[in-house]
Amino acid sequence: MTQSARLPQGGRIDRGTVLDFTFDGEAMTGLAGDSLASALLANRRHLVGRSFKYHRPRGIVALGEGEPNALVQVGEGAHSEPNCRATCVELHAGLAARSQNRWPSLRLDLGELVDLASPLTPSGFYYKTFMGPGAGAWRLYEWAIRHMAGLGKAPAAADPDRYEQRFAHCDVMVVGGGPAGLAAALAAGRAGARVILADPDAQPGGHLLAEGDNLAIDGEPALVWAGKTAAELDSMPRLRRLSRTTVLALHAQNYLVAVERVTEHLGPGRGGDLPRQRLWRIRARQVILATGALERPLVFAGNDRPGVMLAGAARGYLHRYAVMAGRRVCLMTNNDSAYRTAIGLQRAGARCVLADLRGDAGDPAAQARDEGVEVLPGHAVTAVQGRRKVAGARLRKMSESGGAMIGALRKMETDLIAMSGGWSPNVALFSQAGGRLHYDPALAAFRPAAAPPGIRCAGGADGATSLQEALDAGIAAGLAAAGDCDLDAPAMPPVRAAEPDRPGRTRAVWIVPSEHPVGRGQKQFVDFQNDVTAADLQLAEREGYSAVEHMKRYTTTGMATDQARMSGMNALGILAEMRDTSIDRVGHTTFRPPYVPVAFGAMAARRVGPLFDPVRATPMQGWHDANNALYENVGQWKRPFCFPSPGEDKAAAIAREVKAVRQAAGLLDASTLGKIVVEGPDAGSFLDRLYINRFSTLRPGRCRYGVMLSEHGTILDDGVTARLDARRYHVTTTTGGAARVLAWMEEWLQTEWPQLKVWCTSVTDQWAVATLSGPLARRILAPLTDIDLSPEGFPFMTWREGRVCETPARLFRVSFTGELSYEINVPARYGRDLWERLLAAGAGQGLIPFGTEAMHVLRAEKGFILVGQESDATTTPDDLGLAGMIPADKGDFIGRRSLALPELARPDRKQLVGLLTEEPATVLREGAQITEVDAPQPRPRRQVPLLGHVTSSYMSPTLGRSIALALVKDGRRRMGETVQVPVMGAAPVRARIAPAIFHDDKGEAARG
Amino acid sequence: MAETGSSPAPLRATGPLASRTALFGERLALAERPFLGRLNLRAAADSTAMAMALAGIGGGAWPLPANRWAALEGERQLAWLGPDEALLLCPGEEAPALEARLRAALGEDHAAVTDVSDAASCLRLSGPAVLDVLAKGCPLDLETLPERSAVQTLLGHLDMLLLAQSPGEVYDLHVRTSLAAFAWDWLADAAEEFL
């Protein structure tokens, strides 16, 4: 058996199931029920990683989520995940883990040279050192720092695992499945509350899992009680027990986010249909935080050597996993809890020496001595021997005050130093939610004071130090929470705990004295994960970073994934001593979500691949898909950009489509246009107020182009509106503006003009729209419809209702291409067939489908604007030459008053013009800036006056040359002048300012 | 060439889910209810004209209780959308006649009736796992919704109108026609573990 540190019996593991795994390629075995950390310790592996800054060898310190050192890379290839706490990784067959932040190997890491140079790199060196010589130097520094300091590596490939999210609601949310949490859930559940109980562990019991069998509840071993309670909870139909679930955040109004490791523990690819992780978003009426307490390390010289471990962790490895973390054990404590570890290890065959920082250890010391533990009251570990593994310890008696060493030096050989610096209530979630904390000298820790509404703490999280206290508090919290949900909680008999010892006093010793002053001799680490020592904190204080949030940032204490879990309290104690003030006055840093790191995959969940963002499809989309359409995104729509023939490039396809519309006919899927029915006796007056032009005078059967403005007088949207009958209008908007315009209408109707009798109803999805455009449009459509298409019977800018292919349809004779056009509207279900029937009808006459880019070229040839392309949030109607649309006698409309502002009325604003390059084959870049012809080439730090910019630019197949639209300062007055468009890395392009219309300036084609 | 002589054949109807096939499992089923009739009704909450017009087509209170639907004559259902807005759902072939009757009954009163039958699609999700599937995308507490709830909510990042036909068992999801295929694919993905 390779697991040489495993005891032959005991533990809460499955000895029948041996699991193979590897660490840094070395094959090992563990047992089902092991964590990766316990399996490594069973194989006597203490050295598991290299520290963040100094590359110091590091070992396993903790038992669970507090672990600062044992961050490993788990899994291979795309499944690989960095920075996993070995203490929280459940072992599975075939698990492959690797150490991090070392090169070339964990045992021989060249980065360790940084440790030797550590006097050169105190806290803040980063800010002091990497300043010069030039602006480019930082890039080199960054490269070097990123290679030297760091954690694991993110895999390059996409995460192949499935992640999900779900919402949940409950009356009472219990966080933590230890004695207090189980008791709270039991009380609330029996009262009939809808309860969710979340616990990070796979097994119920919380810290009971780490304790020996001498704890009893209701006359049975405590874990038997935990198991029975969990079974009762599972039988309650309104209770959901989530194991392997860590609550990451507790936001305002009791909104919690938790991550459930659903199948992660099975190993990659073994989850079946179930996700690897599931992110829960929970709304709870009441929250009970039973998150327990976290043991603190002691700050002493050499305290980061592999083999220095929390006493509670050593006890947990012994009782839960039957792993002896050491056999010659030196313990140091400032409270009673470490005596349990000493007694447990001694009984399992270890030889223990316990240094108690308190001079007057009472009952537990006597008990321990009876078991054969050597107890040294008032003693401290002053130095540690061994580099990659603890080999020995030096102990000395301290003075009464704890300020000096007085006794003779004692050396001992040891393979494990177990430390306990006291227990801090785990208040991260409580504090996240806005709960106030106060410092309790008896605990030497912060504990909850004023709780936000609907939040309670119970058990260790609230400062309880005995099992009975935790159970009582859990029951009380559960009943109270149920009561606050208006449930009549039945009386619940008390649950009786039997504990072999009573909690004693904790003595705060923030820095354990050593043979040397702080900063000399061996390093005394406060934050293992971020490599911050007591000396670093003192330096920060001396340099003025004595406010707690300043000290955190200057030294990086409690940053990153540690979030002060391990380091926080000790850092505050040291800071308070230095400032010679109380810890309450020093205060504490802010606890932030997430409580533990969470995979991006869990946050993205199923919003990946085709489900990343909703896709809107027109009724014709199936045809487009089948006919080689290239798409462009327009809002959430995918619109065909062009339809290339086999072997044809985009430019050729667009040119072919433009020519077809000018010479024969083209068919455009215009279903995405926003459509709103505006109905009511005041509909006309309402539209008059929204648009710069007038709609109340529009006769039924006719259409009119309109432009609407924001209150600032700038263009918001445009479109053609048809009057359906005396009280109904069919308003169209831009594709992207549909929702905005409807909301705009509702806002004005509901907040400013509630007296207007108008209803607005979106019909965007109701109608499929096929726009048939081109000189042959009439000839193609005529055989399919009963509507009189003659120019007299159906003139330009009118609409008709009738039948197309024996199906009710509305036809609008409007034109965005400048050619004879019919926008054919049919109910969406007929769109696909209409499209195909029209194409079939026109196939012999040159009809082809065209996409949005051909449409853009066609409209640009005609100088028609695109809102958002020719206009931005500063563009007025006059800027685009549309001021003439405003009737002289028109009353108020939105934006009118702003148009009179001097800046908006200035005659030399940027105005829409055409640009014709001197070289006809040159197509300007959209967005390119425009300067005077004699302006110097722009370059960094040289200011060149700009005249405006190119808004649209295309190669025009109709004209056989490039065309562009631009906004140019005082453009209308400069007609015919030449300007210059600078091009990065090439000679500037010269272009002549021309009217913003390039084709059929009389508009005869559309009217024909 | 275009057809000549006699009038062309009528257009064929195709829904947005024509290429999707219904899903059936022991714990879950997903199917489309194609081509329902939908009339969007707008009228002030105190409109007696709308109340009378609805009475004329066989019942239906106006205004409805918020976030509820009411059963009308036959298979018709009237769902609350807002204090002055409701959606009348009916078999597709009834929609044109109902629209005409309501318009005639409302006359010149300030109300609007708009046929939006083609603007949305109805996806019916049913089976014991239905709440587990909806919980993946809908932030509401569906377990505690009252009977005959009609709620406008989210499915992932989509808007939907959700009608609880039989709480905990059968739900109708009304989504925009253009988003129906996406909604279907979203549901099919969420349903995978239950099929």
Interface residues (C-beta under 8 A of the other chain):
Chain A: E164 Q165 R166 F167 A168 H169 D273 L274 R281 R283 R606 R607 P610 L611 D613 P614 V615 R616 A617 T618 P619 G622 Q636 W637 V677 E679 G680 P681 K757 W759 T761 S762 V763 T764 D765 Q766 W767 I780 A782 P783 L784 D786 V804 C805 E806 T807 V826 P827 A828 R829 Y830 G831 R832 D833 L834 R837 A841 G842 A843 G844
Chain B: M1 A2 E3 T4 S7 P8 A9 P10 L11 R12 A13 T14 G15 P16 A18 S19 F35 N40 R42 E108 H110 A111 A112 T114 D115 V116 S117 D118 A119 A120 D132 A135 K136 C138 P139 L140 D141 E143 T144 G156 H157 L158 R176 T177 S178 L179 A181 F182 D185 W186 D189 A190 E192 E193
